[in-house]
C-alpha cells in the first residue's frame, strides 16, 4: 500500500502495518483496511482538506469513496465516530456553522474557512436573520458546492417547482436593514452593468461599436428580477426519474434532416426549433451546457489553454466543482458520462486518469486526434486507461453505445447519463455498416448555397463563387457527415432497447441535441463553423419521454444554457441562482410559456489556432450576435454590424441594416449590450427586453 507514511512518534512507526491487537493496546478502533483512526485512516487525514463527498479516494488507499454525508458514519471505515469529529465522519462543509466556527483547524485553509464562518454568524446575529429549519449551513468562501445535500429529497408533488425559495427568514423588526442592503446591492449591479458595457469585452472589443457603452450605462433599466415560472404537479404530471442526454458533435439542422431515423424523432417528442448555442465552438458550448452560463460568464472562450479555453481552463477556474453533475449528485442522482468531455482533457493533469467530481461512472477518450478518427484511441474507464485498436469492433461510437447500454441495465434510479459522441465532427468517422448508406446525400441547395448576399461584411465580401470541382469535393465530404451521423441514430435505438429491456423506458426522458452547427458552401463559405448565421448557431433539440407531447414544435427562443436548469428541475433539484439559463419545464408541461424570453445571444470571443481540430483559415472577426424570433443583429469587434430579417429572409442572406428603422436598431443594440453584460438573474431580465 502506497501513501504518505505516518508522522514520527505515531504508535505504529513509519512502515509497520498495525497488528489486530493494536486496537486494544492503543484504545482505538481499526478501520476496515487494518489501520486505526489515530494512525493512517485516509478519511481522518483528509478531513482537514475538506475532500468532496462525490470525489472518490484513490483505490490504492483502500477506501472506495469519500465521505457520503451520512450523519455519524464514516464511509471509508464504517465506524460510527471519528476521534477528531465527534459528530461522525462527515465532510466539514456538511457540519453546521456553529460547529465549524469552533473547529480547531491546523491548516491555513481551515483557519480561513473558520473565519468566514464566524463572519457569517456575526452578520446573521447583527441583522436578526434566523437560519431556516433544516438548512445545514451557508455557502463557504471558495466552496461552490451546494449545502442542501442532506435535506430530504423533494416529493413528486414538489418536484417541478422551479422558483428559488429563500434560505433565510428575516426578523420582522429588522426588515428595513435588509431592504437598505438590497437597494445598495441593486445600485451596484446597475453600475457594474454600465461599466461592463462601456468596456464591452476585453481590450480587442473595447471599441466594438460607437456609443454602445453609453447605451448600456444610461438607457438600460433592467428593473426588478422576475421569479422563474413555477410548474406544479397539477400542470405537469410525469413519471420522469431518469434522463439520457445524447449529445452529437457539430450536428446541424441540414444533416439532422438528411438522416431519416433522426428526422423521424420529431414525431415522437417535442422539438425546440430555435435552440441557439452560446458559441459555435465545441469547448465553450459544452461548458455552457454543464454550467448554464453564457461564455462571457464561464470564461472558457476557446478549445485550447493557450487562448483561454479547453478543459485546463475549466479546471483552473474551479468550475467543474459546481456544475450539473455535482448538483445532481448532491441530490442522490447517479451520474454517468461517456464520450467526448471537453477539449484538451486531460492535458496538464497530474494524473492522466483523472476523473472530475460529480461523475459516478466515467468512460472518456484521453487521446484527441485518435478520438476524432474513431480508432486507435485510449479510454479512461473510471480511472483505468484502456487502449483500443483498429478493428470494426473498436469503432468508438459503438464502444460508447455499448457501455451506455450496460450502464442503463445496471444503474439504480434516478440516474443521469450523458452520451457524448464525436459524430459527425470531421473527419466524420463512419461505422463499417454505414459505408454504403446515404449514397446520394449532398449539400442542400438552399437560397444561400454558393450565393452572395446584399451588404456583406468585409470579411466575406471578397469571396468568389465555388467552382464545380470544389463543390463536388464538398458534396463528398457532406455525404461522409451524413453517414457519420447515422451513429447518433444508432445510439438512440440502442438506448431505447436497453431502457425497454431494463423496464425503465416509461420513466426516462431522452434528449437528442448538438453542441453547435456546421456550414458548407453557404454564402460561398468553405466548410466550418464560427459564424453568427443559423447553420452554425441554431441546432436541433428533441425531448422524448413520458408525458412529453409528441409531434410538437416549439419556436420560442431557447438556448443551450437552459439544459442544465431543465435537467436539474426534472430530477428533483434546482440550478443555482447564478446560472443564466431558464428551465424548459413549462414547455414540456404546456407547450408554451407566456412570459418567455425575447432574445438570446451567441458569442465568439476567441479564434481557433493551427493544430486545433476546429481551426479554419477563413475566420470572421470576434462578434456578439443577438437572435430573436424575427431578427438577427450582429456586432463585430471591428465595428461592423449586420441585421437580417428572418421573416422575409429565412436564409439570413441579405443584410438590411442600411435601410432598417434606426429605432429598431437602437432597441436591438440595447438588448445585445444588456445580454453581453448580464450575469445570473440579470440575464433573465435582459433576455426579456422588448425589441
N, C-alpha and C positions, 0 to 999 in steps of 0.2 A: 504494500500500500504506500502510495506516494503522498506528499503533502508536507507542510511545514512541521518540523519536529517540535515537541513540547518545549516550553521555556525552561531554562535552567532552574533547578530547585523543585520541579514537579515530582511527585512521589514515584512515578514510574520511570524516571530517567529520560534520556533522549530518544532511544530507539526501541526500548523493550515494550512489547505488547503486554498489557496487564493480564495477569492470571485471573481465574474465576474467583479466587478468594480475595482479590484486591478490593472488591466492593465492600466486603465486611471489614477488611483491615483499615480502610480509609473512611468508612461510613458514607459511601456514595453509591448511587445506583449506576449500573452499567447500561449503556445504550446497546442496541441490538447488534452493532458491529464489533462489540467487545471493548470499546473504550468508554471510560467513565465520563460523566458530565464535567468533573473537575479536571480532566486530563485533555482529551482530544475530540470531544464531541463537536462535529462541524456546526451543528445548529447553534451551539452555545458560542463558539468562537466567532461565528459570522453574525451574531446578534447585533454587535455594535456597528456593523457595516450596513445594517438595515437592508438585508437581502430581500429582493422582491419575492412575494409569495408565489408568483407564477413563473419564476425563473428557476429551473431545476438545478440542483447541485451536480457537479461533475461526478460521473459514475465511479471514478477511482476513489472517492472519499467514502463510499459505502452507503450513501443515502440516496434514495430515489427522487427526492424533491425537496423544495424549500418549505418554509412554514406555510401551512394552509389556512391560517387564521382561525383554527378551531380552538375555542376557549379552553385553556388548561391542558392541551395535548400537544406534545412535540411530535411533528410529522416524521422526523427522522428517527427518533428513539421510541416513540410510543409511550413515553413516560408522562405522568400527569403534572409534574412540576420540574422546572429548571431552577438551579440554585440562584442564578442571577435575577431571573424574573419570576417572582412568586406567583404571578398570575398565569404562568404556563409558557410554553414555547411559542408565543405569538410574535408576529412582526411588530417592531416598535411603533410603526405608524398606526397599527390597529389598537394600540392602547389609548385610553382616554387622555385628554390634555393634562388633567390634574396629576395623573400618574407620571406622564412624560416630563412634566415640569420639575418633578422631584428626583429624576434619574441622575445617577452619578456617572455620566458618560465620561470615559477617559480619553476619547479621541476628539480632535478639533472639530470634526464634522458633527459628532454627537453633542458637543457643548454648544455649537452654533444652533443646532435644532432645538436644544433645550431653551436657549434664549428666545428663539422665535415663538416657542410655545408659551413661555411666560409673558411675552409681549402681547400675544393674542388674548391670554387670560386677563391681562390688565385692561385691554380695550373692552372686553366684554363686561368686566366689572364696572369700569367707568361709565360706559354707555347704557348700563342696565339691560344688557342683552342676555337672555337666558338660552341655554343650549336646548335644542329641540329633543324631545323624548325619543330615545332610540338612536340618536346620532352619535357616532363613535368619536369623531374628532374632526377638527378643521384641517384644511389642507396645509401642508408644511412647505416652507420655502425650499425650492429645489426638489420637491416631491410631487410630481404631477399626477400620480395615481389617485384614483377615487378612494374615499374613505368609507363608502357605503357598502363594502363587500360583505359584511356580516349582518347587514339588515335582512330581514326576511324577504324572500322573492315575492314579487308582485303577484297578486291573484289574477286570474284571467279577466275579471271584470275591470281591473285597474291597468291592464297590460298595455293598452294602446293610448294611454293618456300621455300626450307629448308636451304638456306645459311643464314649466320648471318650478317645482314647489320651493318655497323659501327654506333655508337651512337654519334660520334662527327666528325667534319670536322677540319682538321689541317690547320692552316695558312700556306701559301706556303713558307714564309720566315723562318718558324720555323720547317721545316721538319727534319733538322739534329738533333734537340734536341730529337724529338720523336724517331728517328732511334737509337740514342745512348741509350736512355732509353730502347727500345725494345731489343737491344743487351745485355744490362746488365741483363734484366729480363730473357732472354733465357739462359744465363750462369747460372743464379740462378736456373732455372728449371732443367738443366742438372746436376748441383751439387747436388740438392735435390734428384734427381732420384738415383744418385750414393750412397748418404748417406742412402737413404731408402733401396736400395737393399743390402747394406752392413749389415744393421740391419735386413733386410728381414721382420720380424714380430715383435711382442712383444717378450719379453725375452725368452719364451719357443721355439721360432722359430729362434733364432738368429744364430744358427749353423745348419740350415736346410740342407745345402749342402756345402761342401768344395769348396771354390773359387767362390761361386755364387756372393759374394759381388764384387770381382774383375771384374768378367764378367760384372756386372751391371754398375760398375763405369768406366771401361776402354773400353769395346768392344761395348757398346750400343751407337749408334748415331741416335737419333730419327729423326733428320733433321727437315725441316720445317713442320708445321702443315697444312695438306691439308684442303681445304674447302670441306664441305659436298656436296654430289651430289645434283644438282638442277633439280627438276622435274617441268616443267611448265605445264600450262593448255593444251598446244598442245600435250604433251606427255601422260597426264593422265586426261582426261576429265571425271568427275564423278559428281554425284549429292549427295555425302555423306554429310549430315548435322548432323547426329546423330550416336552415337556409343553405342552398348550394348556389354559389356565385361562379358562373363560368365566364372568365374574362379573356377575350381574344386580344390579339396584338395587331394594331393597325387595321382593324376591320372597319371599312367604310360602308355606307349605305348601298352603294352600287354593287360591291362584292357580295354583301349580305343578300341582296335581291337575286343575284345570279346563282346562288346555291339553293336549289328547290327546297331541300329539307329545312334550311334556316328560314327562308321566306315564309314557309308554311307555319312557322311557330307563331306568327302574328295572329293567326286564327285561334290559337289555343290560350292566349293570355292578353294582358294589357300592354300595349306598345306606346312608349314615350317617343314621339317622332321629332321632338325638338330638344333632345338632350345635348347640351354643349359641354365640351371638355374645357378645363381651365387652361390647358396648354396642349397644343398638338405635338407633344414630345413625351416619350414614354415615362421617364422617371418623375418629372414634375406632376404629370397627370395621375400617376399611380399613388404618389404621396397625397394628393388631394383626395383620392378615394379613401385612403386609410385615415386621414386626419379631418376630412370635411372642411378644408380651408382652400381659399384662393392661393395662387403661387406667391403673391406678394406677402402673404402672412406665414406660410410654412417655410418660405425662403430656400427651398430646394429648386433651383432655377434651371438646372441642366442635367445631363446624364453623367457628367464627369466631375470629380472632386476639384480638378484644376480650375474649373469655371464656376464653382459654387454649387455643385449638384451631386447626383449619384448617392448611393447608399452611405458612403462615408460621411457626407454632409448630414444626412438624415440621422445617422448615429451620433455624430458630434454634437448636434443640437439637442440631443436627448429626446427627440420627438417619437421614437419608436417605443418609449416607455409610457406614452399616453396617446394611444390611438385605438382604432376599432377592436383589435384582438384583446387588448388589456381591459377595455370597457366590458366586453362580453365575458372574458374570463373571470372578472371580478364578480359577475352575477352567476357563476357556476355553469356557464355555457362551454361545452367542449369546442375547441377551435382547431382547425387544420388548414395548412397552406401547402399547396402542391403546384409547382411550376415556377415560372419566372417571377422573381420578387422585385427587386429594384436594381437598376443598372449599377455596375461596379461592385455588386455584392460578391464575395466578402473581402474586397481589396482593403488592405490596411488592418484587417482584424488580426489580433494576436493568435487566435485560434481559427484556422480555415474552416473548421466545422462548427463555427459559432451559430447558435440558434437564438433569434430575437425573443424578447419576453412576450408572453401572452399566447404563444402558439403551443398547443399540446401535441400536435403532430406536424412534422416538418419534412417535406420532400422537395428540395430546391436545387437546381443546377448551380454549380460554382465555377464552371468554365464557359465564358460567354460566347466566344467565337463558335465553339462546337455546339453550344446550346441552340443557336440560330440555325445551324445546319441540320440538326436533328439526330446526329450520330456522333459517337466518339466523345461523349460528354461525361462529366462526373456529377453525381448527385450527392447532396448532403441529406442523408436519411436519419433524422433525429440525432445528429451529431456524429454519424458514421459516414465516411466517404466511400462511394462505390462507383467504379468506372464501367461504362457500357461500351460495346463495340459498334460494328457497322452492319450487323445482320438486320434483316427486316424486323425481327422481334425486338430489336433495340431502339426502334424509332421512338423518339422522345414523347411525342404525343400519345402513342399507345401505352407507353410505360406509365405516364402520369394518369391516364384514364383508368388503367388497371389498378394503380394504387388508390385512386379515389373510390373505385367500386369496392375494394376490400375495406376501406375505411368506413364507408356507408354501412356495410353489413355488420360491422362490429362496434360502431360508435354508439355511446349512450346518448340519449336525448336529454335536453336540447343540444344541438350542435350547429356549428357554422363551418362550412367547407368552402374555401376559395380555390378553385381550379383555374390556374393562370397559365394559359397556353401561349406558345410563341408563334402560332399560326394566325394570320398569313404573313407575318413580318418577313421582309426579304432576308435571305434568299428564298423564302417561301418553300420550306421543305414539304414534300408530298409523300404520303404513305404509298407503298407499292400498289396497294389495291385501288388507288385512285388515279394512277398514271394515265389510264385510258378514259377517265371521266371528263365531262365538260369540254369535249374536243373543239367545239365551235364557240367557246366563250371569247369575247372581245370587249375592248373598252366601249362603254355605252356612247353612242353618237348623239350626245345632247346638244343643245344650242351652243354651249360654250366649248364644244370639242374643237380643238385646234383653231379657235377663233379669237379675234381681238375685240375688246370692248371699247366703250366710249370713255374718254378722260382717264386713261390708265395711269397709275402711279409710275414714277420714273424707274423704279427697279424692274419693271416688266414691260415698259413701253417700247423698248428696243428689241424685243424678242421677235424672231422670224417664225413663220409657219413651219411645222414639222413636215419633212418630206415623206414620200411613200415608204421608203426602206426603213426609215426611223419608226414610222407608225406600225409597220409590220413587226418590227422587233418589240415594240411596246405592247402590241397585242399578244405576242407570245408570252411575255412576262406577266401580263394580266391573266392569261389563261392559267399560268402556274399559281398565281394568287388564288384564283377561284378553286383550283384543285386542292391547294393547301388548306383553304377554309373548310373543306369537307371534314377535316379533323374536328372542327368545332361542332359540326352536326353529329359526328360520331360520339363526341363527349356527351352531348345532350342525351342521345339514345342510350348510351351506357349508364348514365346517371339514373335515368328513368327506370331502366331494367333493374339496377341494383336496389333502388328505393322500393320498387314493386316487390322484389324477392324478399326484402327485409321487412315488408309491411309498413313502410314509413312514407309512402308516396302521398297519402292523403293528409299528412301533417307537415309537408315540406314545400317551401317556396323555392322555385328555381328561377334564377335571374341570368339572362344572357346579355352581354354587352361588350364594349371595347374601350380601350384606354384612349384612343384617338383615331382619326380617319386617315385618308390617303387620297392622293390625286395622281392622275396620269394623263397627259396630253390635253388637259382642260386649260383654256386661256393660253394655249401654246406652251404650257409649262412642262418640263421634264418630270419624271416620276419623283414623288417625295411627299412632304407634309410641311409643317411650319408656316402655313399661310393662314390668314384670317377668314378664308372662304369656307362655305358649307361642307365641301368634300373632306376637309381636314378637321373641322371643329364640331360638326354635328354628326353624332354616331347613333347607331341603333341600340335600344334597350327594351327588352321584353321581360315582363314578370308573369310567371305561370305558377299557379298554385291553388290551394283550396280557397274558395270564396273570392277568388280574383276573377273579375269579369273577363270572359273570352271574347276575342274579336274587337276589343275596344281600342281606339287610338286616341291618345291624349296629346293635343298640340301645344299645351302650355309650356312656358319656358322653364325647363328643368336643367340641372347641371350635375356633373359627377360629384360635386361637393354635397349633394343630397343623399348619396348612397349610405355613407356612414350613419348619419342620424336616422335614416329609414331602417336599416338593419338593426340598429340598437333598439329602436322603438318596438319593432316586431318581436324581438327576443326578450322583451321584458325589462329593458333598462333605457337610459336616455343618454344622448351625447352631451358633453359639457357645453356650457353656455358660450364658451369662447369659439365654438365652431361657427363657420359662416353659412352652412347649408340649412335646409329645411327638410322635414320629414315628408315623404311621399305617401304616407299612410292615408291622408284624405282622398287622394286619387284612387287608391285601391279600394277605399270604402264607398266612394260616391261617384268616381269617375271624373270629378272636377273639384276645384276649390275656389270659391268666390273671392277670397282675399289673397290670392296667389300673387307672386311677383310679376313685374312688368318687363324685366330685363336681366341678363346675366353678362358677364364679361369673360373673354378668353385673352390670356396674356402670353407674350413672347418676351422673356426677359434675358435670354442668353442665346448663343449660337453654338451649334454642334461643331466640333473640331475634327480635323483629319484623324482617322482611326476609329471614330465613333460609328457604330452601325447606322446611325441616323444622319451621318454627315452628307450635306448636299453642296454642290458647287454654286448653285444659284440660291442665294439667301436673301429674303426680304429684310429690311431694317426691323429692329425690335418694335413691337406695337402693343396696343391695347385695343380690343375690338368689343364694342357693345352690341349685343344681339337681342332684339325684341321680336315680337310676333310679326311685325311689318318691316322693321328697318335693321340694317347692319351698318354701324358707324365705326370707322377705324381711324385711329390716330397713330402715326408712326413717330419714331424718335427724331426723325429729320424734319418734322413739321408737316409732312404730307398728310392729307386727310382723304377719306373715301366715304361715300354714302350710297347704299343700294336699297332699292325699294323691292322687298320680297314679294309684294302683292302683284306688281306688274313685271318683275324681272326675277323669277324664282331661281334662275341660274346664277344670279349675282354677277352679271357681266358688265353692266353699264353704270358707271359712276355718275350719279345725278347731283353731286354736291354743288357744282357751279350754278345750277338752276333751282336749288332747293330753297324753301322758305327759311330765312335767317332765324326766325323764332323757333322753328323745328330743330335746326342745327344747334342752337343755343340750349334747348331743352335736352337734346341727346348728349351734348357735351357736359351738361350739368350732372346727368346721371352717371356718365362714364367717369368723371372726376370723383364723384362720391364713391362709386364702387371701387375705384383704384385706391382710394384712401381708407376704405372701410376695414373693420375688424370685428368679428363676432356679431353681437346684437345690432351694431350699426349697419352691417351688411344686409340684415333683414329689414332695414328701413330704406337703405339706398336702392335696393333692388325693386322697391315698390313705388319709386317716384314716378309721376306721370311723364309721359313722353309723347 
